């Protein structure tokens, strides 16, 4: 009986470990990113990168993203608003490359929609949406806002 239990553990434990390592597949029109910064409510502000926390893709410092995720994860992040965190999630590729012509730091000229008779008010820029997968606390504190 001990031999059967031992063999079962030898097969089951590594198999469970491999299943735990699987990540959710990324859709073709999206990309998985990891970026450092600070959160306030559901808004994440991209922070300065350091050599030991480089992130996975270049997103301009100060960029705001709206975080979408499970309630438990969002409440955990809200409890850590005063410290820096690194988030991992997926965003649409089209949100990273807005198109247009860059003429300076954080200044971009993009083609707009043609005016119509029903267009009114001031157009608001689209905020990047990130579907949260995980987060972790990193060294440092967030600046006062």
N, C-alpha and C positions, 0 to 999 in steps of 0.2 A: 504494500500500500504506500509506503514511504517513497518507493522508487517511482510510482505512477505520479504522485504529487510533485516530486522533484522534476520529472520530465515535463509535466504540465506547466510548472512555473518557468522552466527554462524556455519554453515555447511562447507562453502567454505574455510574460513581462516585456521582452523585446518587441513583440508585436504591438502591444499597447503603447509603448514608447514611440514607435514609428508612426502610429496613427495620430498621436498627439502632436507630432511635428508637422503634419500637413497643414497648409494654409489655404484659405479660400481662394479659388481661382479669380484672376482679375479679368474683367470684360475687355474685349479688344479695343474699345474706344476709351479706356481708362488706364491709369497708371497708379502703382502703389508708391507712396512716398513716406519718408520719415523726416520730420523737421522739428528743430527746437524752437521754443518760444514761450509765451505766456497766455493764459486763458482768463477770460472774464465772462462769466455766464456761458453762453453758447458760442462766443466769438473767440477765436484763437488769433493772436498776433505773432507773426513770424519774428523771431529774435536773431541776434547776431550769432553766427556760427563760430565755434572754436575748433582748434585742431583735434581735440579729443572727442568732440560731438559734431562731426561734419554733416550729418543728415544724408539723404540719398539723392537729392536733386536740388538744383539751384533755384530758390524762390527768394525774391527780393525781401530784404529786411523791412519790417513794418507792414507787410501785406496782411490784410485781415481775411480770415476764413470762417465760415459758419460750420460748426461741428454738428454732425448728425450721428447719433449713436444710441445704444440702449440706455434707459433711465439710470440704471445702477452705475454705469461707466460715467455718465454725465454728472451724476451727483458726487462721485469720487473726485472727478476733475474739479468741480466747483469747490470742494473742500480744500483744494491745493492751489487756489488762485494766487496766493502771495509768493509762490515759488515757481522756478522755471520747470517746464516739462518738455518731453519729446513725444510727439504724437505720430502714430502710424495709421495710415488709411488710404483710401482710393479717391482720386478725383478724375474728372473727365479731362482728356488730353486737350480738348478745345479751350478749357478754362486756363490752362498754362500758357498757351500761345494765342493771345488775343488778336494777333494780326496787326496790320497797320505799320506805321513808321515811327521808330523811336528817335526822339530829337533831344533827349537829355535824361537825366536821372529821374525816374518815375514820371516821365512825360512822354506820351505816345499819342500820335494822331491816327485815328481809325475811321474808316468809313461808317457813316451812320445810316439810319433808315430814312427813306425819303419822307418828306412831310406829307401829312394827309389832313383833311378837313377836321377830323376828330382828334388829332393829336393836341394835347394841352398839357400845361405844366412843364416842369423841368425833368428831363430824363435822369434816372438814377443808374449808376453803374451796377452791373451784376456782381454780387459778392460770390467768391469761390466757395463751393460746397464741398466738404470733405466727409466721406462716410468713414467713421472711426472704426478701427479694428483693435487698437491697443494704445496705451500710453505708459510713460514711466517718468518718475521724478529725476531731474538732473541737477547738478550743483548750481547754485546761484539763486538770486531773488529777483522778482519782477519789479520794474520801476513803478512808482506811484503814478496814477493816471489822473 
